Amino acid sequence: MATKASQSAARLMMAPAVVLLLGWMLVPLITTLYFSFADFRPLRGVFEPWIGFDNYERFVSSSSFWDAVTTTLVMVGAILAITVTLGVLLALLLDKPMFGQGVVRILVIAPFFVMPTVSALVWKNMMMDPVNGVLSHVWRFFGATPHDWLVETPLLSIILIVSWQWLPFATLILLTAVQSLDGEQLEAAEMDGAPPLKRFWFIILPHLARAITIVTLIQTIFLLSIFAEIFVTTQGSFGTRTLTYLVYQRVLESQNVGLGSAGGIIAVILANIVAIFLMRIVGKNLDA
Amino acid sequence: MGRITLNNITKSFGDVQVIPPLDLTIEDGEFTVFVGPSGCGKSTLLRLIAGLEDMTSGHMEIDGRDVTDVPPAKRGLAMVFQSYALYPHMSVRKNIAFPMRMAGVDQAEQDAKIEKAAAALNLIDYLDRRPGQLSGGQRQRVAIGRAIVREPAAFLFDEPLSNLDAALRVGMRLEISELHERLETTMIYVTHDQVEAMTMADKIVVLRAGVIEQVGSPLELYREPRNLFVAGFIGSPRMNLIEGPEAAKHGATHIGIRPEHIAVSPDAGEWAGKVGVAEHLGSDTFFHVHVNDFAEPLTVRAPGEVSFRSGDTIHMTPDIARMHRFGRDGLRIA
């Protein structure tokens, strides 16, 4: 029904959604862009609409910038490694027929439904607390001195918390991929003399490659903007300040909107660079 | 070498016994076809032989060696699956090389065997393609190539032609038969298509509900079906089975007569009936004839192009020497 009338009717009816989406995305982006070239410190009553690239220079040249970039990359990389590895193993496990399969699968998804703030608080106060935390009880049970997670290994702690949240997502996507593997292929490999580990390496893993790239891509996009978990636990101290958190500190703690906006724009650019890399990899895998 | 002996084997899934105790010997170099309607346990039987399913009880031997508890890879059998089960992320070359790679065969020998198999199967030009870029027939050949390079004691085929179109199927049927003649290796072939069974087999095993109904060469089954089931299953179009008074005349509960063993005449014969549907194949014509006293229409073959029309009355005479008689228990009366 692609007549001219129906086409223009379709356009008309899509217009509100498109305008809304555009506004939603473009207005904040343009405002940020505008502020990033301004000296805007509202509490001091300073507003200079154009100071060129000063904000960008200051943001990039501060020592905390490169630390934040490193922290972000380490955090995202570690979380990806943990969720994908455990996700593959869990998916293989959940694929096996067992008693109570449906219930177990729902339980596995559960962490994904917990809000980041809540789960970070729960982990901080109930799991990792050096006095009352579940983990410290476990440590004491084995006669060890409880580990003060968030003080001694803050980055690792946050990585663990976020991995716990994202593991269900990875597991779920990988589980559907495992289920789509043709059983005859595994049987053929078995007859061809491939023991279980080799079947995993030569048949299952290549089959999962596409799902793994998709998990990686989607998670990276979301993980680059981790905020609540850091805010609730370490407040960005002890080397847990990611780029996102640095931007937040510049805007709200230093009350320097211009500097923070510049940081935001840099973060957007960096995220896009990462995304382009990942898209390339995904594209390669999708061709195959 | 590949003489396979099954002794008293059974298979149960939970409480359901799909294969009651079964004995079978497959001689070295024989082309054996398991045939039967779907759900008759023929694929299960093949998978038991392959080792992909565990037997519930019984023993299996290959060349006198007990392999009942030997894992599939060590039985020295190669299998071609219905879906071909090629590894989609590997090139044709790597697919064929896979079993040798798992066995740790050295590279030079691998290459030599791949070249040989590819030449035999017309795959030389496709070695660097992936399975996704091949046609159904080519994929089938790759699957066979992957089986050949292992130099197995026996080949197992699980309905390998059922995913191909009719024309290709006839061609592949021929290729597999030729392959068997060249390699002289034992082959076990599962199909539900009795035409495939008749054309390819040295020995046909007819199965129903896990039970072997009859074992024999294609012509033995055609000439002397042991019971009603085999009689109805082997032959195309199927044998006419007649019960009631007409059968009693010949001292049987059922009589069977194949469409090709009934003579047709326009004016005189033992049975008279009205022509229903006519199927003109050119070389033959099959008529479905409604005879008054019979429950089902008779299928009758007339050679060449015969010009009876629907509604005509024709007369038919069965060839008594080729009539099959079956008793109350469904078994053949000699």
Chai-1 contact restraints between the chains, C-beta under 6 A:
chainA,res_idxA,chainB,res_idxB,connection_type,confidence,min_distance_angstrom,max_distance_angstrom,comment,restraint_id
A,E184,B,F81,contact,1.0,0.0,6.0,A-B,restraint_1
A,E184,B,S83,contact,1.0,0.0,6.0,A-B,restraint_2
A,E184,B,A85,contact,1.0,0.0,6.0,A-B,restraint_3
A,Q185,B,A85,contact,1.0,0.0,6.0,A-B,restraint_4
A,E187,B,L52,contact,1.0,0.0,6.0,A-B,restraint_5
A,A188,B,F81,contact,1.0,0.0,6.0,A-B,restraint_6
A,A188,B,A85,contact,1.0,0.0,6.0,A-B,restraint_7
A,E190,B,P72,contact,1.0,0.0,6.0,A-B,restraint_8
A,M191,B,P72,contact,1.0,0.0,6.0,A-B,restraint_9
A,M191,B,M79,contact,1.0,0.0,6.0,A-B,restraint_10
A,D192,B,F98,contact,1.0,0.0,6.0,A-B,restraint_11
A,D192,B,P99,contact,1.0,0.0,6.0,A-B,restraint_12
A,D192,B,M102,contact,1.0,0.0,6.0,A-B,restraint_13
A,G193,B,A73,contact,1.0,0.0,6.0,A-B,restraint_14
A,G193,B,P99,contact,1.0,0.0,6.0,A-B,restraint_15
A,G193,B,M102,contact,1.0,0.0,6.0,A-B,restraint_16
A,G193,B,A103,contact,1.0,0.0,6.0,A-B,restraint_17
A,A194,B,M102,contact,1.0,0.0,6.0,A-B,restraint_18
A,P206,B,H89,contact,1.0,0.0,6.0,A-B,restraint_19
